[in-house]
Amino acid sequence: MALPMNPMDEPRLYQQTLLQDGLYDLLENDKLVDCVLKIKDKEFPCHRLVLCACSSYFRSIFLSDLEESKKREIVLEDVEPGVMGLILKYLYTSKINVTEQNVQDIFAVANMYQIPSIFTVCVSFLQKRLSLSNCLAVFRLGLMLDCPRLAISARNYACERFQLISRDEDFLQLLPSELAAILSNDNLNVETEEEVFEALMNWVSRDKENREKELPGLLDCIRLRLVSEDYLKEKVEKHKLISSNPEMQQKLQLVKDAHAGKMPEVKKSKSKEEEDGGAENDGESKDKDEEGLLPSILNDNLRFGMFVRDLILMVNDAGAVAYDPSGNDCFLASLSTQIPKNHTSLVTKENQIFVAGGLFFDEQNKEDPLCSYFLQYDPVSADWLGMPPLPSPRFLFGMAEAENSIFVLGGKELKEQEHMMDSVLIYDRHSFKWGESEPIPYPVYGHATVSHNDTVYVIGGKGDNNCLRKMCAYDAKRFEWKELAPMKHARSLFGATVHKDKIYVAGGVTDSGLTDSVEAYDIATSKWSDFVPFPQERSSLSLVSLAGSLYAVGGFAMIMQHIRCHNPATVQQAFHSGDNYL
């Protein structure tokens, strides 16, 4: 419902509308036209009064004593006729068709001819359409056109999504000053300063010959007091581009001294009176020194992303709920209809959340249009971002990560035959493209997948209608599979996670029904051992390792309901208590 108009504004609005309509009518009927803008082979009749009122550029020309002020025809260079046609129509009608394809051209012309109203329209358009794919380009455009409002909006958008943006090709093409504006920002959404350092070194390595000289200045943007002493010594100090540079070694020494509790003495600047010898009192000079600043390399202010809490995100096709273990509290994280009901989820080492599954019709893929959804959760907007769809639709598959790639392993075809699959799809997070990897040694579905130190583990599952004890591992660096010690109990549709360098598996379905058994696999010794049984036989549960504890969430279980003994409300409460047992 529109807000009621202020009666005081009504006469103003009516007059503006009447004036604008009248001017456009004069233009359409070629009345009182006293100026023609000539651009290449196109001519645009218009009124000097309108141009002067809307553009300080034309006002300065027409009100000057220059020869051009007396000419009827004004020749304009460096502008396309189509763009100027859109701008002139806006000046007379307040209507303009701004699109993603023409916004930069309109923006540049509005800036060149100093038309603030169109400038504002373009800024608002770009701010509303900021995305992962364009935020850095919009940031650079804002700097180029000297528009702080746009540049700051785009920079903040990029900082909030730094983990994603830092992998993008546009990030690696930033100028040193543009990179410094991002790396020095307090709003960087990173959990550790190590991520910022590694992003800087990736940027330098893209063009080492020309960028190495920029490194001493850019290193000041990294808050090295926030990295661990071991990381500082092994990764920063010993980096070949840093270890050979005396200036950067001197800066690192300041950081090491600060770690040891020794801060540098801050030089104080003398007041002008003292320099002139005029500040004396009974033979003693007054202390009028002003305190200076520490070197920027010693900045230890926490970034935005460092104020984090450990949460468990529970996702279904209606939305996502976050559970805070420290406060034993739940809250709504997202409402969305984008998530397919049948999906598999993955949380990466950088705490990025991906979901894959369901059935998606890709109109751009003419050969095989049936795909599965592939989405990423954006915690800033609390929404899901569409990623390149999974090219081979499937269900009951596993997801894992290794070597900065996401693996989709095995499962059943999401087709009429529902064939078991051994194929492995791999998503490159640098190129944003799907490809194929070495297949699993055997077809499997309903299995569990985990990853540890760039090794992907495939555990259990079903093959040929029987539950499996098998476990195999894929070395993402050597591109090879190998078979490992099998589980003690064959199972499928169970929970699995890595917890304190061990792989834990819990619950699931065996050939005889549900199970409550839990096993632990010691990665170092390659041996399985029994663990404390789960309090309830349950399948399809999720195991989560968080803040030193192991959590089990959701799943299916057999619940005894005695209707004669309990009313419906009591039964419902009993079900929730069992289902949320942690």
C-alpha positions as CSV (number, residue, x, y, z in Angstrom):
1,M,0.0,0.0,0.0
2,A,1.4,3.4,-1.1
3,L,2.0,6.0,1.6
4,P,-0.4,9.0,1.4
5,M,1.0,12.1,-0.2
6,N,1.8,15.1,1.9
7,P,-0.7,17.8,0.8
8,M,2.1,20.3,0.8
9,D,3.9,18.3,-1.9
10,E,0.9,17.9,-4.2
11,P,1.2,21.3,-6.0
12,R,4.9,20.8,-6.5
13,L,4.4,17.4,-8.0
14,Y,1.6,18.6,-10.3
15,Q,3.8,21.5,-11.5
16,Q,6.8,19.3,-12.1
17,T,4.6,16.9,-14.2
18,L,3.0,19.7,-16.2
19,L,6.4,21.3,-16.9
20,Q,8.0,18.0,-17.9
21,D,5.1,17.0,-20.1
22,G,5.1,20.5,-21.7
23,L,8.8,20.4,-22.5
24,Y,8.6,16.9,-24.0
25,D,5.6,18.1,-26.2
26,L,7.7,21.0,-27.4
27,L,10.6,18.6,-28.3
28,E,8.3,16.1,-30.1
29,N,6.8,18.9,-32.2
30,D,10.2,20.6,-32.8
31,K,9.0,23.8,-31.2
32,L,11.4,26.4,-29.7
33,V,14.3,24.0,-30.4
34,D,17.5,26.1,-30.2
35,C,20.2,23.4,-30.0
36,V,21.3,20.3,-31.8
37,L,23.7,17.7,-30.3
38,K,25.6,16.0,-33.1
39,I,27.1,12.6,-32.3
40,K,28.7,10.8,-35.2
41,D,26.0,10.6,-37.9
42,K,23.1,11.2,-35.5
43,E,21.5,14.6,-34.5
44,F,19.5,15.2,-31.4
45,P,17.4,18.4,-31.3
46,C,16.8,19.8,-27.8
47,H,16.5,23.0,-25.7
48,R,19.4,24.8,-24.2
49,L,17.3,25.6,-21.1
50,V,16.8,21.9,-20.4
51,L,20.4,21.0,-20.9
52,C,21.5,23.9,-18.6
53,A,19.1,22.9,-15.9
54,C,20.2,19.3,-15.8
55,S,23.9,19.4,-16.6
56,S,26.6,21.7,-15.2
57,Y,28.8,20.8,-18.2
58,F,26.3,22.3,-20.7
59,R,25.6,25.2,-18.4
60,S,29.2,26.2,-18.3
61,I,29.3,26.1,-22.2
62,F,26.1,28.0,-22.9
63,L,26.7,30.7,-20.2
64,S,30.3,31.3,-21.2
65,D,31.8,33.7,-23.7
66,L,33.2,30.8,-25.8
67,E,32.4,30.6,-29.4
68,E,30.6,27.2,-28.8
69,S,28.0,29.0,-26.7
70,K,26.7,30.8,-29.8
71,K,26.6,27.8,-32.1
72,R,23.3,26.0,-32.7
73,E,25.1,22.7,-33.3
74,I,27.2,21.1,-30.6
75,V,29.5,18.2,-31.6
76,L,30.1,15.6,-28.9
77,E,32.9,13.1,-29.0
78,D,33.6,9.8,-27.0
79,V,29.9,9.0,-26.6
80,E,27.6,6.6,-28.5
81,P,24.4,8.0,-30.1
82,G,22.3,5.3,-28.5
83,V,23.4,6.1,-25.0
84,M,22.9,9.8,-25.4
85,G,19.5,9.2,-26.8
86,L,18.5,7.3,-23.6
87,I,19.9,10.2,-21.5
88,L,18.1,12.9,-23.4
89,K,14.8,11.0,-23.1
90,Y,15.3,10.8,-19.3
91,L,15.9,14.5,-19.1
92,Y,12.5,15.2,-20.7
93,T,10.5,12.3,-19.3
94,S,12.2,10.8,-16.2
95,K,12.1,7.5,-17.9
96,I,15.2,5.4,-18.7
97,N,15.8,1.8,-19.5
98,V,18.9,0.9,-17.5
99,T,20.2,-2.7,-18.0
100,E,23.2,-4.6,-16.9
101,Q,24.5,-4.3,-20.5
102,N,24.3,-0.5,-20.8
103,V,24.6,0.7,-17.2
104,Q,28.4,1.3,-17.4
105,D,28.1,3.3,-20.6
106,I,25.2,5.5,-19.2
107,F,27.2,5.9,-15.9
108,A,30.3,7.1,-17.8
109,V,28.4,9.6,-20.0
110,A,26.5,10.9,-16.9
111,N,29.8,11.4,-15.2
112,M,31.4,13.0,-18.2
113,Y,28.6,15.5,-18.8
114,Q,27.9,16.0,-15.1
115,I,24.3,14.9,-14.9
116,P,23.8,14.1,-11.2
117,S,20.2,12.7,-11.6
118,I,21.3,9.9,-14.0
119,F,24.4,9.4,-12.0
120,T,22.2,8.6,-8.9
121,V,20.0,6.3,-11.0
122,C,23.0,4.3,-12.1
123,V,24.5,4.0,-8.6
124,S,21.2,2.8,-7.2
125,F,20.8,0.2,-10.1
126,L,24.3,-1.2,-9.5
127,Q,24.0,-1.3,-5.7
128,K,20.8,-3.4,-6.0
129,R,22.5,-5.8,-8.4
130,L,25.7,-6.4,-6.6
131,S,26.8,-10.1,-6.9
132,L,29.8,-12.3,-6.6
133,S,30.5,-12.0,-10.3
134,N,30.4,-8.2,-10.5
135,C,31.2,-6.7,-7.1
136,L,34.9,-6.2,-7.8
137,A,34.2,-4.7,-11.3
138,V,31.7,-2.3,-9.7
139,F,34.2,-1.5,-7.0
140,R,36.8,-0.5,-9.6
141,L,34.1,1.4,-11.6
142,G,33.2,3.4,-8.5
143,L,36.9,4.3,-8.0
144,M,37.4,5.2,-11.6
145,L,34.4,7.5,-11.7
146,D,35.2,9.0,-8.3
147,C,31.9,7.7,-6.7
148,P,32.6,6.9,-3.1
149,R,29.1,5.7,-2.4
150,L,29.3,3.0,-5.1
151,A,32.9,2.0,-4.4
152,I,32.3,1.6,-0.6
153,S,29.1,-0.5,-1.2
154,A,30.9,-2.8,-3.6
155,R,34.0,-3.0,-1.4
156,N,31.9,-3.9,1.6
157,Y,30.0,-6.6,-0.4
158,A,33.3,-8.1,-1.4
159,C,34.7,-8.0,2.1
160,E,31.7,-9.8,3.5
161,R,32.3,-12.6,1.0
162,F,36.1,-12.5,1.0
163,Q,36.6,-16.3,1.0
164,L,34.7,-16.6,-2.3
165,I,36.0,-13.3,-3.8
166,S,39.6,-14.0,-3.1
167,R,39.5,-17.0,-5.5
168,D,38.0,-15.0,-8.3
169,E,40.0,-14.0,-11.4
170,D,38.9,-10.4,-10.9
171,F,40.5,-10.4,-7.5
172,L,43.9,-11.4,-9.0
173,Q,43.6,-8.5,-11.5
174,L,43.1,-5.8,-8.9
175,L,45.6,-2.9,-8.8
176,P,47.8,-2.6,-5.7
177,S,45.8,0.4,-4.3
178,E,42.5,-1.5,-4.9
179,L,43.8,-4.6,-3.2
180,A,45.0,-2.5,-0.2
181,A,41.6,-1.0,0.2
182,I,40.1,-4.5,0.6
183,L,42.9,-6.2,2.7
184,S,43.1,-3.3,5.2
185,N,39.3,-3.3,5.8
186,D,38.0,-4.2,9.3
187,N,34.9,-5.8,7.6
188,L,36.8,-8.7,6.1
189,N,34.7,-11.8,6.8
190,V,37.6,-14.2,7.7
191,E,38.0,-16.3,10.7
192,T,41.9,-16.2,10.7
193,E,44.4,-13.7,9.4
194,E,46.3,-16.5,7.7
195,E,43.6,-16.4,5.0
196,V,44.3,-12.8,4.3
197,F,48.1,-13.4,4.0
198,E,47.5,-16.3,1.6
199,A,45.2,-14.2,-0.6
200,L,47.9,-11.5,-0.8
201,M,50.6,-14.0,-1.8
202,N,48.3,-15.6,-4.4
203,W,47.8,-12.1,-5.9
204,V,51.6,-11.5,-5.9
205,S,52.4,-14.9,-7.5
206,R,50.0,-14.1,-10.4
207,D,52.5,-11.6,-11.8
208,K,55.6,-12.0,-9.6
209,E,57.9,-9.9,-11.8
210,N,55.8,-6.7,-11.6
211,R,54.1,-7.2,-8.2
212,E,57.0,-8.2,-6.0
213,K,58.0,-4.6,-5.5
214,E,54.5,-3.9,-4.1
215,L,54.7,-6.5,-1.4
216,P,56.5,-4.5,1.3
217,G,53.7,-1.9,1.2
218,L,50.9,-4.4,1.0
219,L,52.3,-6.5,3.8
220,D,51.3,-3.6,6.1
221,C,47.6,-4.5,5.4
222,I,48.1,-7.9,7.0
223,R,47.6,-8.0,10.7
224,L,50.4,-10.4,11.5
225,R,50.0,-10.0,15.2
226,L,46.8,-12.1,14.8
227,V,48.6,-15.1,13.2
228,S,50.1,-17.8,15.4
229,E,53.8,-17.6,16.1
230,D,54.4,-20.9,14.4
231,Y,52.7,-19.7,11.2
232,L,54.6,-16.5,11.3
233,K,57.9,-18.4,11.5
234,E,57.2,-21.2,9.1
235,K,54.9,-19.6,6.5
236,V,55.6,-15.9,6.6
237,E,59.2,-15.4,7.6
238,K,60.5,-18.3,5.5
239,H,58.5,-17.3,2.3
240,K,61.1,-16.9,-0.4
241,L,59.7,-13.5,-1.4
242,I,59.9,-12.2,2.2
243,S,63.1,-13.9,3.5
244,S,65.3,-12.2,0.9
245,N,63.9,-8.7,1.6
246,P,65.6,-6.7,4.4
247,E,62.7,-4.2,4.7
248,M,60.1,-6.9,5.3
249,Q,62.4,-8.8,7.6
250,Q,62.6,-5.7,9.7
251,K,58.8,-5.4,9.8
252,L,58.5,-9.0,10.9
253,Q,61.0,-8.4,13.7
254,L,58.6,-5.7,15.0
255,V,55.8,-8.3,15.0
256,K,58.0,-10.9,16.8
257,D,58.9,-8.4,19.4
258,A,55.2,-7.5,19.9
259,H,54.5,-11.3,20.3
260,A,57.1,-11.2,23.1
261,G,55.6,-8.2,24.7
262,K,58.1,-5.6,23.5
263,M,56.5,-2.7,21.6
264,P,58.5,-0.1,19.8
265,E,58.9,3.3,21.2
266,V,56.7,5.8,19.4
267,K,58.5,8.9,18.2
268,K,56.8,12.0,19.4
269,S,56.7,15.1,17.2
270,K,57.7,18.3,18.9
271,S,55.4,21.3,18.9
272,K,56.2,24.3,16.7
273,E,56.9,26.4,19.8
274,E,59.5,24.0,21.0
275,E,61.2,23.8,17.6
276,D,61.4,27.7,17.7
277,G,62.7,27.6,21.3
278,G,59.7,29.6,22.5
279,A,58.2,27.1,24.9
280,E,60.2,27.7,28.1
281,N,59.0,28.0,31.7
282,D,61.6,28.7,34.4
283,G,64.3,27.2,32.1
284,E,62.3,24.0,31.5
285,S,60.4,23.3,28.4
286,K,56.8,22.1,28.6
287,D,55.9,18.7,27.3
288,K,53.7,19.6,24.4
289,D,54.5,16.4,22.5
290,E,51.7,14.6,20.8
291,E,51.5,10.8,20.9
292,G,52.2,9.2,17.5
293,L,50.9,6.0,16.0
294,L,52.4,2.5,15.9
295,P,53.6,1.1,12.6
296,S,50.6,-0.3,10.6
297,I,52.2,-3.8,10.6
298,L,51.4,-4.0,14.3
299,N,47.6,-3.4,13.9
300,D,45.9,-6.2,15.9
301,N,42.2,-5.1,15.6
302,L,40.0,-8.2,15.0
303,R,38.3,-8.5,11.6
304,F,34.5,-8.8,11.3
305,G,34.6,-12.6,10.7
306,M,36.7,-13.3,13.8
307,F,33.7,-12.6,16.0
308,V,32.2,-16.0,15.3
309,R,30.2,-18.6,17.1
310,D,30.3,-22.4,16.5
311,L,26.9,-23.4,15.1
312,I,25.3,-26.5,13.6
313,L,23.2,-25.6,10.5
314,M,20.2,-28.0,10.0
315,V,18.9,-27.7,6.4
316,N,15.7,-29.0,4.8
317,D,13.5,-28.0,1.8
318,A,11.7,-25.3,3.9
319,G,14.7,-23.5,5.3
320,A,17.7,-23.7,7.7
321,V,17.8,-23.7,11.5
322,A,21.1,-22.9,13.4
323,Y,21.8,-24.6,16.7
324,D,24.2,-23.0,19.2
325,P,25.7,-25.7,21.4
326,S,27.1,-23.2,23.9
327,G,23.7,-21.8,24.7
328,N,21.7,-24.9,23.8
329,D,19.6,-22.7,21.6
330,C,18.1,-22.7,18.1
331,F,17.2,-19.9,15.8
332,L,16.0,-19.5,12.2
333,A,18.9,-18.9,9.8
334,S,17.1,-18.9,6.5
335,L,13.7,-19.4,4.9
336,S,14.0,-20.8,1.3
337,T,12.1,-22.9,-1.2
338,Q,15.2,-23.4,-3.3
339,I,16.6,-26.4,-1.5
340,P,15.5,-29.8,-3.0
341,K,13.9,-32.2,-0.6
342,N,16.4,-34.9,-1.6
343,H,19.8,-33.4,-1.2
344,T,23.3,-33.9,0.3
345,S,25.2,-31.2,2.1
346,L,28.8,-30.3,2.7
347,V,30.7,-27.9,5.0
348,T,34.2,-27.1,3.8
349,K,37.3,-26.3,5.8
350,E,36.5,-22.6,5.3
351,N,33.0,-23.2,6.7
352,Q,31.4,-22.7,3.3
353,I,28.1,-24.6,3.0
354,F,27.1,-26.4,-0.2
355,V,24.0,-28.4,-1.1
356,A,23.5,-30.7,-4.1
357,G,20.6,-32.8,-5.2
358,G,17.1,-32.8,-6.7
359,L,16.3,-32.5,-10.4
360,F,17.0,-29.3,-12.4
361,F,16.2,-28.7,-16.1
362,D,19.1,-26.8,-17.7
363,E,17.8,-25.0,-20.8
364,Q,21.4,-24.1,-21.8
365,N,22.5,-27.7,-22.0
366,K,20.9,-29.0,-25.2
367,E,22.5,-32.4,-25.2
368,D,21.7,-33.5,-21.6
369,P,19.4,-30.9,-19.9
370,L,18.6,-32.9,-16.8
371,C,20.9,-31.9,-13.9
372,S,20.8,-31.6,-10.2
373,Y,20.8,-28.4,-8.2
374,F,24.1,-27.1,-6.7
375,L,23.7,-24.2,-4.2
376,Q,25.9,-22.3,-1.8
377,Y,24.7,-20.7,1.4
378,D,25.4,-16.9,1.7
379,P,25.4,-16.1,5.5
380,V,25.4,-12.4,4.8
381,S,22.1,-12.4,2.9
382,A,20.8,-15.6,4.6
383,D,20.0,-16.9,1.1
384,W,21.2,-19.6,-1.2
385,L,23.3,-18.8,-4.3
386,G,22.8,-20.8,-7.5
387,M,26.1,-22.4,-8.6
388,P,26.7,-24.4,-11.9
389,P,24.3,-27.3,-11.8
390,L,25.5,-30.9,-11.2
391,P,25.6,-32.4,-14.7
392,S,24.7,-35.9,-13.7
393,P,21.5,-36.1,-11.6
394,R,21.7,-38.6,-8.8
395,F,20.6,-39.4,-5.3
396,L,22.0,-41.3,-2.2
397,F,25.4,-40.0,-3.2
398,G,28.3,-38.6,-1.1
399,M,30.0,-35.2,-1.1
400,A,33.5,-34.3,0.1
401,E,36.3,-31.8,-0.5
402,A,40.0,-32.1,-1.3
403,E,42.6,-29.9,-3.1
404,N,40.2,-27.0,-3.3
405,S,37.7,-29.1,-5.2
406,I,34.3,-30.6,-4.3
407,F,33.7,-34.2,-5.1
408,V,30.3,-35.9,-5.7
409,L,30.8,-39.7,-5.4
410,G,28.6,-42.6,-6.4
411,G,24.9,-42.8,-5.7
412,K,22.0,-43.9,-7.9
413,E,20.9,-42.4,-11.2
414,L,18.0,-40.1,-10.9
415,K,16.4,-41.8,-13.8
416,E,13.8,-44.6,-14.3
417,Q,16.3,-47.4,-14.1
418,E,18.1,-46.0,-11.0
419,H,21.4,-47.7,-11.8
420,M,24.1,-47.8,-9.1
421,M,27.0,-45.5,-10.0
422,D,30.7,-45.5,-9.5
423,S,31.4,-42.2,-11.2
424,V,32.9,-39.2,-9.5
425,L,32.3,-35.6,-10.5
426,I,34.6,-32.9,-9.4
427,Y,33.9,-29.2,-9.0
428,D,36.9,-26.9,-9.4
429,R,36.3,-23.9,-7.1
430,H,38.8,-21.8,-9.1
431,S,37.3,-22.2,-12.6
432,F,33.7,-22.8,-11.3
433,K,33.4,-25.8,-13.6
434,W,32.4,-29.5,-13.3
435,G,34.6,-32.3,-14.5
436,E,35.1,-36.0,-14.0
437,S,37.6,-37.8,-11.7
438,E,38.7,-41.4,-11.3
439,P,35.7,-43.6,-10.5
440,I,35.2,-45.4,-7.2
441,P,36.5,-49.0,-7.4
442,Y,32.9,-50.3,-7.1
443,P,29.4,-49.0,-7.6
444,V,27.8,-47.9,-4.3
445,Y,25.0,-45.8,-2.9
446,G,23.8,-44.9,0.6
447,H,27.4,-44.7,1.7
448,A,29.2,-42.0,3.8
449,T,32.0,-39.8,2.6
450,V,34.4,-37.7,4.7
451,S,37.7,-36.0,3.9
452,H,40.9,-35.5,5.9
453,N,44.2,-33.9,4.7
454,D,43.2,-33.9,1.0
455,T,42.1,-37.6,1.1
456,V,38.5,-38.6,0.4
457,Y,37.1,-41.6,2.2
458,V,34.2,-43.7,0.9
459,I,32.7,-45.9,3.7
460,G,30.1,-48.6,3.6
461,G,26.9,-48.2,1.7
462,K,25.0,-50.6,-0.4
463,G,26.0,-52.6,-3.5
464,D,24.1,-55.5,-5.2
465,N,21.3,-55.2,-2.5
466,N,23.7,-55.9,0.4
467,C,25.2,-53.5,2.9
468,L,29.0,-53.2,2.7
469,R,31.8,-53.1,5.2
470,K,34.2,-51.7,2.6
471,M,36.2,-48.5,2.9
472,C,38.4,-47.0,0.3
473,A,40.3,-43.7,0.0
474,Y,41.1,-41.4,-2.8
475,D,44.4,-39.4,-2.7
476,A,43.6,-36.2,-4.5
477,K,47.3,-35.3,-5.0
478,R,48.2,-38.7,-6.6
479,F,44.9,-39.3,-8.3
480,E,44.6,-42.8,-7.1
481,W,42.3,-45.0,-5.0
482,K,43.3,-47.6,-2.4
483,E,41.3,-50.0,-0.3
484,L,41.5,-49.7,3.5
485,A,40.5,-51.8,6.5
486,P,36.8,-52.6,6.4
487,M,34.3,-51.7,9.2
488,K,33.4,-54.3,11.7
489,H,29.7,-54.0,10.8
490,A,28.3,-53.6,7.3
491,R,25.9,-50.6,7.1
492,S,24.4,-48.0,4.9
493,L,22.5,-44.7,5.5
494,F,24.6,-43.9,8.6
495,G,26.4,-40.8,10.0
496,A,30.1,-40.2,9.6
497,T,32.6,-37.5,10.5
498,V,36.2,-36.8,11.3
499,H,36.7,-36.1,15.0
500,K,40.2,-35.7,16.6
501,D,42.0,-37.5,13.8
502,K,39.5,-40.4,13.8
503,I,36.6,-41.3,11.6
504,Y,33.5,-42.0,13.5
505,V,30.5,-43.9,12.0
506,A,27.2,-44.2,13.9
507,G,23.8,-45.9,13.4
508,G,22.5,-46.7,10.0
509,V,20.8,-49.6,8.3
510,T,22.1,-53.2,8.3
511,D,20.9,-56.2,6.3
512,S,18.7,-57.0,9.4
513,G,17.4,-53.5,10.2
514,L,18.4,-50.4,12.1
515,T,21.5,-50.4,14.4
516,D,22.8,-48.3,17.3
517,S,26.4,-49.4,16.9
518,V,29.2,-46.9,16.7
519,E,32.8,-47.5,15.4
520,A,35.9,-45.4,15.2
521,Y,38.7,-45.6,12.6
522,D,42.2,-44.5,13.6
523,I,43.6,-42.8,10.5
524,A,47.2,-43.2,11.8
525,T,47.0,-46.9,12.5
526,S,44.3,-47.9,10.0
527,K,42.4,-49.8,12.6
528,W,38.7,-49.9,13.6
529,S,37.5,-50.1,17.2
530,D,34.1,-50.2,18.9
531,F,32.8,-47.0,20.5
532,V,30.0,-46.3,22.9
533,P,26.7,-47.3,21.3
534,F,24.2,-44.6,20.3
535,P,21.3,-44.3,22.7
536,Q,18.8,-45.3,20.0
537,E,18.8,-47.3,16.7
538,R,18.7,-44.7,14.0
539,S,19.4,-44.3,10.3
540,S,20.2,-41.3,8.1
541,L,21.5,-39.3,11.1
542,S,24.2,-36.6,10.7
543,L,27.4,-36.7,12.8
544,V,29.0,-33.3,13.5
545,S,32.4,-32.6,15.1
546,L,32.3,-29.1,16.7
547,A,34.3,-27.4,19.4
548,G,35.8,-30.6,20.7
549,S,32.5,-32.5,20.9
550,L,30.6,-35.0,18.8
551,Y,27.0,-34.3,17.9
552,A,24.3,-36.5,16.3
553,V,21.4,-34.7,14.6
554,G,18.2,-35.9,13.0
555,G,17.6,-39.3,11.3
556,F,14.9,-42.0,11.4
557,A,14.0,-44.2,14.3
558,M,11.3,-46.6,15.4
559,I,9.1,-44.9,18.1
560,M,6.7,-46.9,20.2
561,Q,3.4,-45.0,20.6
562,H,0.8,-46.3,23.1
563,I,-2.3,-44.4,22.3
564,R,-4.2,-45.6,25.3
565,C,-1.5,-44.5,27.6
566,H,-0.6,-41.1,26.1
567,N,-2.7,-38.4,24.6
568,P,-1.5,-37.0,21.2
569,A,0.3,-34.0,22.7
570,T,2.4,-36.3,24.9
571,V,3.2,-38.6,22.0
572,Q,4.4,-35.6,20.0
573,Q,6.6,-34.3,22.8
574,A,8.1,-37.8,23.3
575,F,8.9,-38.0,19.6
576,H,10.7,-34.7,19.6
577,S,12.7,-35.6,22.7
578,G,13.9,-38.8,21.1
579,D,14.6,-37.2,17.8
580,N,16.7,-34.4,19.2
581,Y,18.7,-36.6,21.6
582,L,22.3,-35.3,21.6
